[in-house]
């Protein structure tokens, strides 16, 4: 089989996950990826991991602001709030 | 409370609304500014300038884009002007794709020998756990630029790949390559937590 038609390996499939989730694989690449996924619990698990990570990163959000920085910004607010 | 509601309150000088917006976005602004300027101090300055611009221009915000997109656009414009001298060129090496999963986890034929540990339970049931929250935030903070800026905008803030590419001056293809590498590191960190077990 040629490189283009053979099944992707797990090692290759994990590198396609972001492009797959972003919808940027070509039709052929997507078919090969999904064909592999349908028969590979490990890669299906990897895709699920990445989906969980993306959701969790968004849910957790940015870091908490330290009180000193917040106070400094509130001082800016008091200084500039009349300017708009 | 929605950004747009907070913005309405900000228009009438509500300090609590400002506190809420700042608490929500300042850390991410500093992260993204850090992509354009060379020091943490300069990034903090640019983020502060952005809030001043917001306070001065909030009445001009027309709601054509989301507040979030408007805010990051101001930030990027500020970092470009303020930091043009110390702005760095970050080469995006897309030609050579370094593997993002430890190669020892595959056999010689490229099949899993050490398959992924499911994370669904960890993130759905334990998202309030300090350990999980810290693992994610630490992993994002430790990402090198430009991964940190890309993961912050795309995954932490949920902007589209198109918006991220416009804000950072990268092609969408490069954004995806950088995102892929950054996400893989956050994934590895969370899997580490899952494998270490929760306290």
Contacts between the chains, C-beta under 8 A, distances in Angstrom:
chain1	res1	chain2	res2	distance
A	9	B	106	7.5
A	9	B	109	6.6
A	9	B	110	3.0
A	9	B	111	6.4
A	10	B	106	6.0
A	10	B	110	5.8
A	10	B	111	5.1
A	10	B	112	4.9
A	11	B	99	7.3
A	11	B	101	7.5
A	11	B	103	7.4
A	11	B	106	4.6
A	11	B	110	3.7
A	11	B	111	7.8
A	12	B	110	6.5
A	14	B	100	6.8
A	14	B	101	4.9
A	15	B	97	6.5
A	15	B	99	7.0
A	15	B	100	6.4
A	15	B	180	7.4
A	17	B	180	7.4
A	18	B	176	5.7
A	18	B	179	5.7
A	18	B	180	3.7
A	18	B	183	6.4
A	19	B	176	6.0
A	19	B	180	7.5
A	22	B	161	6.1
A	22	B	176	5.5
A	22	B	179	7.9
A	24	B	172	7.8
A	24	B	173	7.8
A	24	B	176	6.1
A	40	B	112	7.8
A	41	B	115	7.0
A	42	B	111	7.6
A	42	B	112	3.6
A	42	B	115	3.8
A	42	B	116	6.5
A	43	B	112	7.5
A	45	B	115	6.0
A	45	B	116	4.3
A	45	B	118	6.2
A	46	B	101	7.8
A	46	B	115	8.0
A	46	B	116	4.7
A	48	B	116	7.9
A	48	B	118	6.7
A	48	B	119	7.5
A	48	B	120	6.5
A	49	B	116	5.0
A	49	B	117	7.8
A	49	B	118	7.2
A	49	B	119	5.0
A	49	B	187	5.6
A	49	B	190	7.8
A	49	B	191	6.7
A	50	B	183	6.2
A	50	B	187	5.8
A	52	B	119	4.3
A	52	B	120	5.4
A	52	B	122	7.7
A	52	B	123	4.8
A	52	B	124	7.9
A	52	B	190	7.7
A	53	B	119	6.8
A	53	B	123	7.6
A	53	B	183	6.2
A	53	B	186	5.4
A	53	B	187	4.7
A	53	B	190	5.7
A	54	B	155	5.5
A	54	B	183	6.8
A	55	B	123	6.7
A	56	B	119	7.8
A	56	B	123	4.1
A	56	B	127	6.3
A	56	B	132	7.4
A	56	B	136	5.9
A	56	B	190	7.0
A	57	B	136	5.8
A	57	B	140	6.9
A	57	B	151	7.1
A	57	B	155	4.2
A	57	B	156	5.8
A	57	B	186	6.1
A	58	B	155	5.9
A	58	B	156	6.5
A	58	B	158	5.4
A	59	B	123	7.8
A	59	B	127	5.7
A	60	B	127	6.9
A	60	B	132	7.7
A	60	B	133	5.2
A	60	B	136	4.8
A	60	B	137	6.5
A	60	B	156	7.9
A	61	B	24	7.8
A	61	B	156	6.3
A	62	B	24	7.5
A	62	B	25	7.2
A	62	B	26	8.0
A	62	B	27	4.0
A	62	B	28	4.4
A	62	B	31	7.6
A	62	B	137	8.0
A	62	B	152	7.3
A	62	B	156	5.6
A	62	B	157	7.7
A	63	B	27	4.4
A	63	B	137	5.3
A	63	B	141	7.2
A	64	B	23	7.6
A	64	B	27	7.5
A	65	B	22	6.7
A	65	B	23	5.2
A	65	B	26	5.4
A	65	B	27	6.1
A	69	B	26	6.8
A	69	B	44	7.9
A	70	B	19	6.8
A	70	B	22	6.4
A	70	B	23	6.7
A	70	B	26	7.9
A	72	B	48	7.6
A	73	B	18	7.7
A	73	B	22	4.9
A	73	B	26	6.7
A	73	B	48	7.0
A	73	B	51	5.9
A	74	B	15	6.6
A	74	B	18	7.0
A	74	B	19	6.4
A	74	B	22	7.7
A	76	B	48	6.5
A	76	B	51	6.0
A	76	B	52	6.1
A	76	B	55	7.3
A	77	B	15	6.1
A	77	B	18	4.7
A	77	B	51	7.7
A	77	B	55	6.5
A	78	B	15	7.7
A	80	B	52	5.5
A	80	B	55	4.2
A	80	B	56	6.3
A	81	B	13	5.1
A	81	B	15	7.9
A	81	B	18	7.8
A	81	B	55	6.0
A	82	B	13	7.9
A	83	B	55	6.4
A	83	B	56	4.8
A	84	B	11	7.6
A	84	B	55	6.0
A	84	B	56	5.4
A	84	B	57	6.8
A	84	B	58	5.2
A	84	B	59	4.9
